[in-house]
Amino acid sequence: MPAQPASPVTEPATASLTSDAATATLPQATSTPAQKPPTRRKKLTELRHEDKRTAILRTAAQLFAAKGYESTSLDMIADQLGMHKATLYHYVDNKESILYQCLVKSFGDLDTVMTRMEDRSIPVLERMRLFVRSLALAQNNDFGRCLVLVGARPLELTGDEVRQFQRRLDTTVRALITEGIADGSIKPCHPGLFSALLFGALNWVPHWYKDNGKLGVEEVANQFMDMITQGIATPQR
């Protein structure tokens, strides 16, 4: 899957007072008064802005998945939402930015999941099951399904973020397999081949999965893991 996943914030310097300065008479304040905290109306406006932006991304993702990325225009997205194209530009820059934001939203809890993958108090195969379930859910929501069906090619000009995202997922699976082989819970196998097998299986799900089908996404993920682990788990004595 193409996935996620912060810009550093420079903290302001703090001035230290000497004892003499501390006892000096402070001059009358002449600086601009401190800004008032955001009003409730401003907060609601910002929330509505983000809600509308999410609605735009979701509608675009659905159109990309149904009609194809190349065949979907900004005009079509605006028409589907009942807004002018000019209004659309208040929320998004272009189709590439929409697709990239779909990637970000598809796996919004990536960092949380990755942190769990490093928790060695949880058995390796349990962590692998959590990873598979989380990825399956991410790939089969509106945003993730769009990314799988469209592919990462339209984002190749936006930088290395997609490749870094994919590499992060692949590295995580390989590390879990390597750890499991080391502790004896997984039979010796090629971590890279297992990763290719796993992602190949999961990446195909959005092509056939239906929300109104007999199995939910989590059940699909669990059955995949049941079948996979019967092939890689050390037999219990």
Residue pairs with C-beta under 8 A, 6 or more apart in sequence:
1 106
1 107
1 135
1 138
1 139
1 144
1 147
1 148
1 165
1 166
1 169
1 199
1 202
1 203
2 103
2 147
2 151
2 152
2 155
2 162
2 165
2 166
3 103
3 106
3 107
3 110
3 135
3 138
3 147
3 162
3 165
3 166
3 168
3 169
4 103
4 104
4 107
4 110
4 111
4 165
4 168
5 104
5 107
5 110
5 111
5 161
5 164
5 165
5 168
38 46
49 91
52 91
53 91
53 92
54 105
55 81
56 77
56 81
56 88
56 91
56 92
56 98
57 92
57 98
57 101
57 102
57 105
57 143
58 142
58 143
59 77
59 80
59 81
60 72
60 77
60 92
60 95
60 98
60 99
60 102
60 146
61 98
61 102
61 142
61 143
61 145
61 146
62 142
62 146
63 72
63 76
63 77
63 80
64 72
64 99
64 102
64 146
64 149
64 150
65 142
65 145
65 146
65 149
65 150
67 76
68 150
69 95
69 99
69 150
69 154
72 95
73 95
74 85
74 88
74 94
74 95
75 85
77 88
77 98
78 84
78 85
78 87
78 88
81 88
92 98
92 101
95 154
96 154
96 155
96 157
96 158
99 146
99 147
99 150
99 154
99 155
100 155
100 158
100 161
100 162
102 143
102 144
102 146
102 147
103 143
103 147
103 155
103 161
103 162
103 165
105 143
106 138
106 139
106 141
106 143
106 144
106 146
106 147
107 113
107 134
107 135
107 138
107 144
109 134
110 168
113 130
113 131
113 134
114 168
114 172
116 122
116 127
116 130
117 127
117 130
117 131
117 172
117 175
117 176
119 127
120 179
122 130
123 185
124 176
124 179
124 180
124 183
124 185
124 186
125 180
125 185
125 186
125 225
125 229
125 233
127 176
128 173
128 176
128 180
128 225
128 229
129 221
129 222
129 225
131 172
131 173
131 176
132 198
132 202
132 221
132 224
132 225
133 218
133 221
133 222
133 225
135 169
135 202
135 221
136 202
136 205
136 217
136 218
136 220
136 221
136 224
137 217
137 218
137 221
138 144
139 145
139 147
139 148
139 202
139 203
139 205
139 206
140 205
140 206
140 209
140 217
144 206
145 206
148 203
148 206
148 207
149 206
149 207
152 162
152 163
152 166
155 161
155 162
156 162
169 199
170 195
170 199
173 191
173 194
173 195
173 198
173 199
174 191
174 192
174 194
174 195
175 191
177 186
177 189
177 191
177 194
177 195
177 232
178 191
180 186
180 232
181 187
181 188
181 189
181 191
184 234
185 233
185 234
186 232
186 233
186 234
187 232
187 233
187 234
189 232
194 232
197 228
198 228
201 224
202 221
202 224
205 217
205 220
209 217
209 220
215 223
